[in-house]
Amino acid sequence: MSRNDLFEDFSLVEFAARLVGTRPREILLNQILGLCFKQEKKKEQPKKEKEPEPVEELDAAEAALLEEPKSKDPFDSLPKGTFNMDDFKRFYSNEDEAKSIPYFWEKFDPENYSIWFGEYKYNEELTKVFMSCNLITGMFQRLDKMRKQAFASVCLWGEDNNSTISGVWVWRGQDLAFELSPDWQIDYDCYAWKKLDPSVAPENEFVFGETNKSQDFLRKFPLGKVPAYETADGQYLTESNAIAFYLANAELRGKTDLQQAEVWQWVNFADSELLPASCAWVFPLLGIMPFQKKVVERAKQDAAVALKVLNTKLTNVTFLVGDRISLADICVFCTLLHLFENVLDAAERANYVSLTRWFNTVLNQPQVKAVIPKFQLCTKPLEFDPAKYAEFVAKTGGGGDREEGQKKKQEKQFR
């Protein structure tokens, strides 16, 4: 229908518009005009046949590469097992960890696959985070041919000039997969590798008094004490300060000889001045030690002296050593947690303004928040509850001669 034909029959349009009284006349006209003037389809042009592209001549090197047989997958020489790596990767990609990790253990084939922990050896050389991340992505790109039979989750932990790289790997076979092919050996030597035992209970299933008394634990740590740490290459460490020193990097330990000495000074201060007073004051209130009024009062006095020293030190500085957080801040902070959580209420904290400011600064560091996400400052000091202590004694089998000996030991220590 042409435009002229349309307007010759315009009376028909108006008549139709009157019949549909629920919509305005202008809308109906626009709809009708739009239907009438749809663009006609363009006539299809005959397709031109593509001219064959000229065949590029190959040089001798390219021709030789084409003639070479395709390289075999180094994993083909190993038993396939029952673990379907592609199936697990799809599930892992589409589900959160609450589902994907149990799924992994359900499907994992420990006879034909192994799990490894890899830790970068040269963390002290890491600088900018983006450059350190490039080390991970570069390694993954060079190991692309492993992807069908291997899985890895590798992370960079920390910040600029204070970071580490480590991750967990799973692949077919019981030995280091990188040794199967020279192409896979570019980066792996920069990592310390430790094969993990899938039959060992994870850390969150550690039961104090049971796990640390097991034969396997005592073989590694004869005293049965915790914390205890096993390095990636099978070395063993005990004592919290020694473990903290090993895990710290050069920045946390102190840049200069003097700073290193100052860091160790505050670590020892926390152990010798803060910790005994904190335990003697707070533990009876938690119901895990007998309450002796004289002992607790003496502990309060000793704690007040140590807290005053810290408050004075932190009056004009942000951190204990240097201009950034160090191992000194971490160790002292951890030793103060019981006091700030259980007995140092707002009234007490008012006596230590600089110390409280420093404590909150450390508490709100991202790395600390990741470990202690819901810490609450004390609002009301704890009080001794005899029933709580009686429950503890009944549960642990304490009391009697043992309790009396503990009392005498405490009284002797605080005379």
Rosetta blueprint (number, residue, H / E / L):
1 M L
2 S L
3 R H
4 N H
5 D H
6 L H
7 F H
8 E H
9 D L
10 F H
11 S H
12 L H
13 V H
14 E H
15 F H
16 A H
17 A H
18 R H
19 L H
20 V L
21 G L
22 T L
23 R L
24 P L
25 R H
26 E H
27 I H
28 L H
29 L H
30 N H
31 Q H
32 I H
33 L H
34 G H
35 L H
36 C H
37 F L
38 K L
39 Q L
40 E L
41 K L
42 K L
43 K L
44 E L
45 Q L
46 P L
47 K L
48 K L
49 E L
50 K L
51 E L
52 P L
53 E L
54 P L
55 V L
56 E L
57 E L
58 L L
59 D L
60 A H
61 A H
62 E H
63 A H
64 A H
65 L H
66 L H
67 E H
68 E L
69 P L
70 K L
71 S L
72 K L
73 D L
74 P H
75 F H
76 D H
77 S H
78 L L
79 P L
80 K L
81 G L
82 T L
83 F L
84 N L
85 M H
86 D H
87 D H
88 F H
89 K H
90 R H
91 F H
92 Y H
93 S H
94 N H
95 E L
96 D L
97 E H
98 A H
99 K H
100 S H
101 I H
102 P H
103 Y H
104 F H
105 W H
106 E H
107 K H
108 F L
109 D L
110 P L
111 E L
112 N L
113 Y E
114 S E
115 I E
116 W E
117 F E
118 G E
119 E E
120 Y E
121 K L
122 Y L
123 N H
124 E H
125 E H
126 L L
127 T L
128 K L
129 V H
130 F H
131 M H
132 S H
133 C H
134 N H
135 L H
136 I H
137 T H
138 G H
139 M H
140 F H
141 Q H
142 R H
143 L L
144 D H
145 K H
146 M H
147 R L
148 K L
149 Q L
150 A E
151 F E
152 A E
153 S E
154 V E
155 C E
156 L E
157 W E
158 G E
159 E E
160 D L
161 N L
162 N E
163 S E
164 T E
165 I E
166 S E
167 G E
168 V E
169 W E
170 V E
171 W E
172 R E
173 G L
174 Q L
175 D L
176 L L
177 A H
178 F H
179 E H
180 L H
181 S L
182 P H
183 D H
184 W H
185 Q L
186 I L
187 D L
188 Y H
189 D H
190 C H
191 Y E
192 A E
193 W E
194 K E
195 K E
196 L E
197 D L
198 P L
199 S L
200 V L
201 A L
202 P L
203 E H
204 N H
205 E H
206 F L
207 V L
208 F L
209 G L
210 E L
211 T H
212 N H
213 K H
214 S L
215 Q H
216 D H
217 F H
218 L H
219 R H
220 K H
221 F L
222 P L
223 L L
224 G L
225 K L
226 V L
227 P L
228 A E
229 Y E
230 E E
231 T L
232 A L
233 D L
234 G L
235 Q L
236 Y E
237 L E
238 T E
239 E L
240 S H
241 N H
242 A H
243 I H
244 A H
245 F H
246 Y H
247 L H
248 A L
249 N L
250 A H
251 E H
252 L H
253 R H
254 G L
255 K L
256 T L
257 D H
258 L H
259 Q H
260 Q H
261 A H
262 E H
263 V H
264 W H
265 Q H
266 W H
267 V H
268 N H
269 F H
270 A H
271 D H
272 S H
273 E H
274 L H
275 L H
276 P H
277 A H
278 S H
279 C H
280 A H
281 W H
282 V H
283 F H
284 P H
285 L H
286 L H
287 G L
288 I L
289 M L
290 P L
291 F L
292 Q L
293 K H
294 K H
295 V H
296 V H
297 E H
298 R H
299 A H
300 K H
301 Q H
302 D H
303 A H
304 A H
305 V H
306 A H
307 L H
308 K H
309 V H
310 L H
311 N H
312 T H
313 K H
314 L L
315 T L
316 N L
317 V L
318 T L
319 F L
320 L L
321 V L
322 G L
323 D L
324 R L
325 I L
326 S L
327 L H
328 A H
329 D H
330 I H
331 C H
332 V H
333 F H
334 C H
335 T H
336 L H
337 L H
338 H H
339 L H
340 F H
341 E H
342 N H
343 V L
344 L L
345 D L
346 A H
347 A H
348 E H
349 R H
350 A L
351 N L
352 Y L
353 V H
354 S H
355 L H
356 T H
357 R H
358 W H
359 F H
360 N H
361 T H
362 V H
363 L H
364 N L
365 Q L
366 P H
367 Q H
368 V H
369 K H
370 A H
371 V H
372 I L
373 P L
374 K L
375 F L
376 Q L
377 L L
378 C L
379 T L
380 K L
381 P L
382 L L
383 E L
384 F L
385 D L
386 P H
387 A H
388 K H
389 Y H
390 A H
391 E H
392 F H
393 V H
394 A H
395 K H
396 T H
397 G L
398 G L
399 G L
400 G H
401 D H
402 R H
403 E H
404 E H
405 G H
406 Q H
407 K H
408 K H
409 K H
410 Q H
411 E H
412 K H
413 Q H
414 F L
415 R L
